[in-house]
Amino acid sequence: MPALSFELQHRDTGSKARAGKITTDHGEILTPIFMPVGTVGSVKAVTQGQLENEVKAQIILGNTYHLYLRPGLEVLEKAGGLHRFNGWNHPILTDSGGYQVFSLAGTRKIKEEGVTFQSHIDGSRHLFSPEKVMDIQRSIGGDIIMAFDECPPGGSEYKYARQSMQLTHRWLDRCWEQFTATEPRYGYTQNLFPIVQGGTFRDLRKESCEYISSKGATGHAIGGLSVGEPEPVMYEICDWCCDHLPADRPRYLMGVGTPWNILECIGMGVDMFDCVMPTRNGRNAMLFTSEGVINIDNKKWEFDYSPIDEGIGCASSAYYSKAYLRHLMKAKEILGLTIASVHNLAFYLWLVGEARKHIQEGDYKAWKEQMIPRLKQKR
C-alpha cells in the first residue's frame, strides 16, 4: 500500500468534476484542493498559524530551486526536513525547480545531463540533473515530490515541443530510477509525481500522458500550461490531458491560476492546483472576493466600513473593513500585505471547498456557470 492513496468519492452529474480524498503520512487532503505556494519555506507574509486556522490550508508547496540555494540542504537536514524547519505538520509538495530554471533563460543551459544555471543570489553556478533533483527533494522532505522536467515556453513550435517532451521523458526515467533506488530521509514515505509535457499539441500531450502513466505513480501532474498560451488553448489541453490520465490517481495542474481558471479546470477533472496569484496580487492591492475582483487602492473604498468578505469563513475577511485595509495599503503598512494575502488565500480555499460541496450535490456545472461571471466582475 503506497503512503499516498486516492479515494474517488463523488462525480458531478453534468461535468467531469470529481471530489476525492488524498491520504499521506502527514494527513488527509480533500479534493479539489488549492495549495498555497511557500517558495522559500514560507507563504509570503502569512504565518503557519494563519494558514492552518484562517486560510484552512491542507497542503502547501516548497520550491526546490530556492530552498537548495537558501537556506541550503545542510540547514534543512539538520532540522529534520522542511516540516520541522518551518513548523508545518501537514502535507508538503516540493516542485522540482524546473520552472524556475526555465525562467532563468539568460543564465541557464539545458543539456542531456541536466541544466546548469547561475544563482540569482550570488551568481554561483550549479547543475540540476534528474538524479540530483531527486536527492535534493528527498533532503527537503516533501510528501509529494515532482519529476524534473523541461517546461517549453507558450507558443513553442511542434519540433521544439516534441524534443522537449522527449527530454522530459528521458529525465523522468532517470528520476524514477534514482527515486526507487533511494529511501526517504525522515521516517515517512515520499511520492514522486511525473509531469505531462508536450506544448499545445494534442498528439504530444496524449503520448506524454501515456508515457508518464506507464510508471504507475501515485499521482500525475500537468505542466507547461499558463506559460503564455491563450486561455482557450490552456483549457483545451487541460481537458485533453485529463481524458488521457488515469482516473484513479490525483491530477495536479501546475501553476494555474485565476479563480475562474480553477473552476473551469475542476470541471475537466483536475484535483489539485497551485498558484502565486492570491498572495502576489494581494500584496499589490488586488482582492478576489465572492462578489468579484476589488482593487483596494481605489478611492471608492475610502469610506467603506463593510467587511472585506463576510461569507468565506475567514476571521480577517469578516473583521477588517475595506476602508481599513485600503488605509494600510496606502500607508505601506506591512499588516496590509498580511491581511490581503490571508484573505485571498482563504477565498481560494473557500472556493474549492464550495466546488467540492456542489460536486457532492451533483450540480457543479450549473453552480460553476453561475459563479464565474460573478467572480470576474470588477467591483
C-alpha positions, -999 to 999 in steps of 0.1 A, spaced: 0 0 0 16 33 -10 18 61 15 -2 83 -8 -37 69 -16 -65 85 -35 -102 77 -29 -125 90 -56 -157 98 -36 -181 117 -59 -185 126 -95 -206 155 -108 -235 145 -130 -231 173 -156 -193 176 -159 -161 157 -153 -156 173 -119 -148 149 -91 -143 150 -53 -119 128 -36 -95 123 -6 -57 120 -8 -41 103 22 -5 110 30 17 102 61 12 139 71 -26 138 68 -56 139 45 -63 163 17 -99 167 4 -101 174 -33 -104 196 -53 -78 215 -34 -57 247 -38 -22 246 -24 -6 279 -12 29 285 -25 56 287 1 85 293 -22 113 297 4 97 277 31 71 303 39 39 316 23 48 353 19 35 375 47 14 347 62 22 327 93 17 289 96 -9 295 122 -29 318 98 -25 291 71 -40 265 94 -67 285 112 -78 312 88 -69 300 54 -77 264 62 -49 252 40 -44 214 39 -11 213 19 15 238 9 43 240 -16 81 244 -12 104 252 -40 135 231 -47 154 257 -65 150 284 -38 154 261 -8 185 245 -23 202 279 -27 189 292 7 189 281 35 206 251 18 204 214 24 227 212 54 203 235 74 172 216 63 188 182 70 200 191 105 165 205 112 149 171 102 134 184 69 112 212 59 82 201 81 103 205 113 122 236 100 91 256 93 67 240 118 41 229 92 28 195 103 6 189 73 15 176 38 40 195 17 46 192 -21 80 202 -34 83 212 -71 115 202 -89 128 237 -97 123 230 -134 100 261 -139 124 284 -120 153 271 -142 131 277 -173 125 313 -162 163 319 -159 165 319 -197 195 342 -198 217 323 -173 209 286 -179 220 260 -203 200 228 -210 219 196 -218 211 159 -217 229 157 -184 207 183 -168 206 221 -165 234 244 -155 223 277 -141 235 308 -123 222 316 -88 201 347 -87 216 353 -52 253 353 -57 260 343 -93 274 309 -84 269 282 -110 251 249 -103 239 218 -121 204 203 -117 203 168 -130 173 145 -126 193 124 -100 204 155 -81 169 169 -80 155 137 -66 182 137 -38 175 174 -31 138 168 -27 145 138 -5 165 161 17 139 189 18 114 162 28 82 168 7 54 143 9 49 147 -28 80 154 -49 80 163 -86 99 149 -115 125 172 -132 111 184 -165 117 210 -191 89 235 -194 88 248 -230 75 284 -234 40 290 -246 38 292 -284 66 267 -289 67 252 -324 60 215 -328 96 204 -333 108 221 -301 78 209 -281 84 173 -292 121 174 -284 114 190 -251 88 163 -243 112 135 -252 139 151 -230 114 153 -201 106 116 -206 143 106 -206 147 127 -174 117 110 -159 133 76 -165 164 88 -146 142 105 -118 123 72 -114 154 51 -112 170 74 -86 138 77 -66 133 40 -64 170 34 -55 168 58 -25 150 59 8 130 88 24 151 108 49 128 114 79 107 84 86 77 90 63 71 80 27 75 103 -2 57 101 -35 70 110 -70 46 127 -94 56 127 -131 47 157 -153 29 157 -187 45 180 -213 40 184 -250 32 221 -255 -1 228 -272 -2 198 -294 -28 171 -287 -8 142 -301 23 151 -280 2 155 -249 -15 122 -255 19 105 -259 32 121 -228 1 112 -207 5 76 -218 43 76 -211 41 90 -176 11 69 -167 32 38 -175 53 44 -144 24 36 -121 30 67 -100 6 76 -71 -4 108 -89 3 128 -121 9 165 -129 0 186 -160 28 210 -167 36 236 -193 3 255 -192 -4 291 -183 30 300 -197 18 324 -224 -7 304 -245 -42 318 -249 -67 308 -222 -89 287 -245 -59 267 -256 -50 261 -219 -85 248 -213 -84 226 -244 -51 210 -235 -60 206 -198 -93 188 -208 -74 166 -233 -48 156 -206 -75 148 -181 -91 124 -206 -58 106 -210 -46 103 -174 -57 75 -151 -90 83 -133 -79 65 -101 -50 89 -94 -50 126 -84 -43 151 -112 -24 182 -104 -25 212 -128 7 232 -121 7 270 -117 -30 277 -126 -44 303 -119 -74 327 -115 -105 316 -96 -124 311 -128 -95 291 -143 -96 268 -114 -134 263 -116 -132 256 -153 -104 231 -148 -122 214 -119 -150 208 -144 -125 189 -166 -114 166 -138 -84 184 -122 -80 177 -84 -50 199 -73 -39 234 -81 -13 259 -70 -5 295 -80 13 326 -66 -16 348 -77 -36 351 -44 -5 362 -25 12 382 -52 -20 400 -63 -29 406 -27 4 423 -20 -4 445 -49 -39 455 -37 -60 431 -58 -85 412 -38 -106 382 -50 -140 380 -33 -172 361 -36 -187 391 -53 -159 399 -78 -124 415 -80 -115 446 -59 -87 470 -63 -85 481 -27 -63 511 -37 -93 527 -54 -108 558 -37 -143 543 -37 -133 521 -7 -120 550 14 -152 552 35 -165 517 30 -165 502 65 -181 469 55 -161 437 59 -138 426 31 -159 394 25 -181 381 53 -192 348 38 -160 328 33 -153 317 68 -121 337 74 -119 358 106 -97 385 90 -120 388 60 -150 393 82 -133 415 108 -113 441 89 -131 467 68 -123 476 32 -116 512 44 -90 500 70 -73 477 45 -71 505 19 -56 528 46 -29 501 54 -21 497 18 -18 534 12 4 538 43 26 509 31 19 492 64 31 455 64 -1 444 81 -20 453 50 0 428 30 -7 401 55 -45 408 57 -48 409 18 -27 377 14 -47 358 41 -80 370 26 -71 359 -9 -58 325 2 -88 319 24 -110 329 -6 -93 303 -28 -97 276 -2 -133 286 3 -139 284 -34 -125 249 -39 -145 239 -8 -177 252 -23 -168 234 -55 -165 201 -36 -199 207 -20 -215 212 -54 -198 181 -68 -212 161 -39 -246 176 -46 -244 168 -83 -250 204 -96 -214 215 -100 -217 226 -137 -248 248 -131 -231 263 -100 -199 270 -119 -217 287 -148 -234 310 -123 -203 317 -102 -178 325 -129 -194 358 -142 -198 369 -106 -162 362 -98 -149 380 -129 -168 413 -123 -148 443 -113 -162 460 -83 
